[in-house]
Amino acid sequence: MARSFGPCPVRFSSARLGFGSGRWLAAAAVWACSTSALADGPAKDDAAPLARAVDAARRGEPVETLKLLADAPGPWPDRVALLQGRAFAALDEPEAAVRAFHAAAKSSVPAVRASARRGLVDAWGVLGQHQRRLEAIEAWRLRSPRDRWAQVTSWLATGNLRRAVIGLRELRLRHPGAYLEEVDARAGALAARGHRAKPWTGPELERRIRGLIASGHLRRAERELETKRLGARTRRLLAADIAHRRGQRDRERRWLESLFEAAPRGPDGDQVLWRLAKLEMNADRNPQARRRFEQLKKHFPQSKLAVEGAFLSAWLHYNDEDWDAARRAMLAFAKTYPKGDRADEALWYAGWSAYLGAKDEAALAAFTKLAKTYPRSDLVPFVHYWSGRVHHRAEHPRAAIAAYRAAVRVDPFGYYGMWARRRLASLETKVSLPGPTRPEPGDFSVERAQSALGPATSVQLRRARAFSEAGLFDWVDEELRVAFARLGRAKSDEQAVLRADLARTLGADRLAFRVGLRFRPSDEALADGEPSAWRLFGHLYPPAYAQAVRVGAKRHGVEPALVWSVMRTESHFRDDAASPAGARGLMQLMPATARAIARKVPQARDHAHRLYEPEANVWLGSWYLAQLRNRYHGFLPAVLAAYNAGPGATDRWLDGAAGRDTDEFVERISYRETRRYVRKVMESRWRYQLLAGKLRFDTPKTVILAEPAEGAVAF
């Protein structure tokens, strides 16, 4: 979608090809307007030699890097010095590296300064300047595992064995999984010479073992459990944690049951009962789970977990599709805990259960009570929409139209607002849908932005413009963040838009997105057609990594808006995103999924090992979306559910759902996370389409259910 911001059109698409663990790639195009704007400046800086040096550094060619840096003049001596320091370090020339890192450490850019300081710490270690190294680590407050290990090695080298022993103990306590074998070897050698660390206290040892479990060092955690400094109850609880991490659910249950039987009201008893109840839930033993929740409420009535357990106990009736029991239990919960975090949700489930049980009056009563009692609840759009569905089903069109209009009013561009528009159309009732407004000619240019932002940011903007032309977009992001920090917080939407437009124009898509998140436009401003509001809205839904998306989406026949919506929901456009479960990159692919794709598709083999590189991640994610689309015959909610929770769970939700309304199918997905995920991606897709002027409600109104084709993806 092109928009005119002056004499030439600016396309709302990123020219960024991205930077991962491989190399910098040249930009295919960098915003048509930004090129002309750069040419108009008083001085045209050329960062192309710098970009070539970065590319050589990523290829592991330090000599070539230094040669290219000799021909990289410009207002970026700190960047040049940092690259030189790394090249000298790779060539085992620590003295030269120190000189270069010293120069880079004076940078005003935090990312450059931090990298230079760590380079200095490493170089001083190689040179044996350990006292200087120790003083710098302390002065700069470097506290990562790498820095703490550097401290220990320097203390050992300077003969400060007492401090080394203390440092090893701190490293073991604060970062239990870091440098595990090296720490053990050094600590053992010191102990053999009579330098033993102070014994762990019980709480310290428990903290260390929990850290080992969290970092996946389960065998070491088991060995350290054998110490007598831990009480029997603590050992059992930690053993249950280890079993949980290994997926040994029966063993975890036995440990927890032994804890409960030994002391039903003992320390951490509420957590023990909570975990036992969740184990029963996950095993689909709902009566046993309810019994555990009742025990939790009886033995620990003041615990927050008891309140959560009471809610889940009511929810289990819903999960069993006992609609009447679920309605009564949820109403009872809302009455008992009217000020609790789950009270509005309980009323929602009471109304929703009544809807599913065809008790329309009870459903409307619960929905009305929720809207009146909790008018600021995020669930208000839910109840307006589903109130409309109740009236619609009962063939009360005027009441249905009123409820759908209310949903549009409170959630005009959201999931339920869009569904309400679709339902209104089926009742032959039109509701206007504001679209993106066009800025006036001359509204934006890089030159105007630089003038408006003032001289305090001139150096950073000059560098950012040159880096943008050279395709160094991560550096553009770093420079603009420094510039914006000097300006302080934006005091109006207009100021926020100016910053976001500048970031987008220069290719810093993630920064523009972050500005949009911080200054979200109001629905009222969007409805009134305020240009600044729509500009901010556009930054909330950017066509980021456009080249990678164009390649991947076109190759596999997937709608780009869908790829961007998945990317936005999964990672917020962070190519280095990593989840606790191990998902990686823009579209949050699991390594096992990438390997499975590589086994099926030879072209994917190279991509499977580069999940942090946008091109590889988007290619694989687009392929997976296309395969899920084929498996579920284009039924988007099932495609998205399978992308989030896997085909196995999705097939269970589809079982018996043939002919069910699509909106009802989404609402009945039993995994809370997946239910929200499907709604969020569908909402984002509609918003991308709206911004592109191509909004369409093409998701079938009823569930498509058919057998997967032979050879359909099943992972």
Phi, psi and omega in degrees: 000119181265143176229148181265119176243043182135210186289343180228153183283140174253124179273135177280066175213145183278140173272006186282129173265344172099169179219122178236215183277001179267271183208164173290141177249145180293147180284136178285324177197144183233081173050108185309319183288326185295328179297312180291325180296321179295323181293336182281348186290162181292332180223131181256106180273138181250108180263008181300317177299325178295319179296322178293325177293320177299317179299317179295321178297320180290335176278356181077038181241078185296324180296314178297323178301312181296323180296317180290326180292335177295341181244039181234060179288159179148178183278049180217049181299331179293320179294316178298316182296321180297315179295322177296317179301317179294321180294316178296322178296320179293331179272007180060046175239075188295327180298314178294323179298317180300315180299317181291315180296325177302316180294319181291329182293349177273002184297150175273355180267118184305320182295319178292316182298316181295318179295320180294320180296319179291326175297321178295317179302316180293316183295319178297327176296318179295323181280352181078016178271068191287325180295319178296321179298314181297317180297321181291316179301319180289317182294322182271358178055048177278123189230013179287163176306321179299318181291320179294324177293322177299320177301313182300313182296326178288321176298320178296318182293329181268004177079010178275072187291326179299315180290328177296319178299315179296318179297319177297321179295318178295320178297318179296326183279314186278328182225071190301329184270357186273135175049044191300309183292319180294318179297316179299317182296315181293317180296321178295318179296320179292321179297322179296336179264009176092007180257085183261145178284159176297135181302151177293142165280166179304309179299323179294316180295320177298317178299317180297315182295321177298322177295320177296319179296314182297326181271004174086009179269072190285323179296317178296319179300319179296320180296318183285346175292339185286349182295150181276359180280357177254139177289162182299319182295317179297319179298317180296319180294318178292324176297323176295322178297319179295316178299322179296315180297330179274357182075019180270078188294320180296318179293320177300316180298319181297318178298315182292321178295322178295325177294317181292319181293325181289325182205088183303331180245027183285177177302141182063016181297326179294323178292324179297311180294322178299314181293322177297318179296317180294325175299318179294320178299313182294337177267009181060032173255075188294319177301318179295323178295316179298323179297319178294320178296323177295319177297320179299315179294324182289313186277332184225064186297336182270354182286142174297329178294331178295320178294314178298321178296322178297321178295313182293328176298319176293321181295330180298327174298320177296317180298329177279001182061030171266082191299319183292316178296321179297317179300312181297317182294320180291322176296320179295320179297314181298326178287322182286322184237064185294338181255008180283164181295338185256005186297315180294323179293325177297318177295323176300311181294329176297313179292319181294320177296321177295321177299313181293331177272010177062031175254082190296318181297318178295322179297312181296324180296315180293317180297316181297318180297320179298312183296324181281321184281325183232068186296341180262007180293145175295347183273356181301316176301326178302308189290326176297314182296312184285338169296319175299320180293324177298310180296321180298315180296325181277004179061046173246078191298322182295317178293323179296316180298318180298318181291318179296321178297323177296320178296319178294322182295317184273344183216060192299328183242016182262181184303309183284328175298320179291318177298322179297320177300319180295318179292322177297321178298323179291339175264014179058040178237123182264142174232127183296143179238105180301144177241177181301135177267148182270126177295155178290149176305142180080007183294327185214140167203159179298320180298316180295321179297317180297320179294319182290325182283337172094171186291341182297338183249009189298319182294313181297320180293322178298315179293317182299321180296317180292318179297325178298315178298327183274357179082015180268069193286331175295325178290324176302315179302313182296318181293317182291327178296322176296316180298315182291325178297323179293332179280341185082182183293137177297137186260001179202165176299324181297318178294320178296318179298318180301316180293315182295318178299317180297315179299315180295317182299324181269004173093006178270071186300318183294323178294317177300319178296317180296322176297318178298320178296322183287328182239063181297130178288148179282154177299325180295317180295322178294317180296328179280355177076025180294123183303319181295324179295316181289329177294317177297319179300321177296326178287338176287339182229068186276148171279067186288156180049047190303319182295316179298320180291318179301317182293308184293314182294317179293320181299323185252005176069039180249141179298125179305322180300326178290318179298314179297322181293319176296316181299316181297317182288323185284315191227357186054036175067025175266113181288345179258014183294140177218129180269161176302332180280348178109000177292146189227148168082188187302317183255015172049062178269139174282142177306323179296322177295317179299319179293322179296320177296318181297327178291330181272329187234109182303325181295342184273353187298320180290326181288329189298337182260009184229051187292342178272358177267125185308315183300315181292315183296316181291323178300311182293316180296321178293321177299316182295319177299318180297319180292321177293324176299318178292321181297319185256022172053040174080005181281100192302315180303323178289323177300313182290321178299319180290325178297325183273316189246353180097153180297328183300309179296321181296320178299324178294319180292329179281340183301117179080008183265006182303130179083351179289147178298142184298316180297326177290321178301313180299318183292338183262006172298125191282337178278120181303314181298316182291321178301313178294322181298313181299314180298317184294317181292319178297319177298314180298320180298316177299321182289322174299317180296320179299314180296329179273359182071025183230037181295130177212139178262080186259001176287129181304146180288337179236159184294133171268121183230117179208157180295137177301145178296156179299132181082009180296149182300139184229023179231000000 
